[in-house]
């Protein structure tokens, strides 16, 4: 399938994290239409293992969904930043842990209908205490949760965040000794 052709793109709003564009495009089938597109720099998210049975989750306030939700640690890429470097930075900032090993799990596109955001998922092991350094608008608490419990939280609807579900499910097969 060929790509669409962007006939015209207008910046509607420049945001702190992402920008909103209105675009007039011609689709591969010849149809011309208008779309709103969120241009996002991307992010990194981390399945951080304290040990073979325990993963770090954050319970973080998210205004858009009306309260706190369970997530794996994650953050937005800075301009030109390597995704692994972002994962290292965000793990320490959000959880107060650093890791000796980061293994790429996958890259996901959570909202392909209207955003170009890509999230790089990593498995982090060899955790040691570091300095937590939350942004002033980050309201979260860090919890060590058994891997089997985290997987159950997905089934129970307690974890609804897409990047967290993807990361935990992708990593679950790598957790030795856990029944998931």
Secondary structure, 3 states (H helix, E strand, C coil): CCCCEEEEEEEEEECCCEEEEEEEEECCCCCEEEEEEEEECCEEEEEEEEECCEEEEEEEEEHHHCEEEEECEEEECCCCCCHHHHHHHHHHHHHCEEEEEEEEEEEECCCCCCECCCEEEEEEEEEEECCCCCCCCCCEEEEEEEHHHHHHHHHCCCCCCHHHHHHHHHHHCCCCCCCC
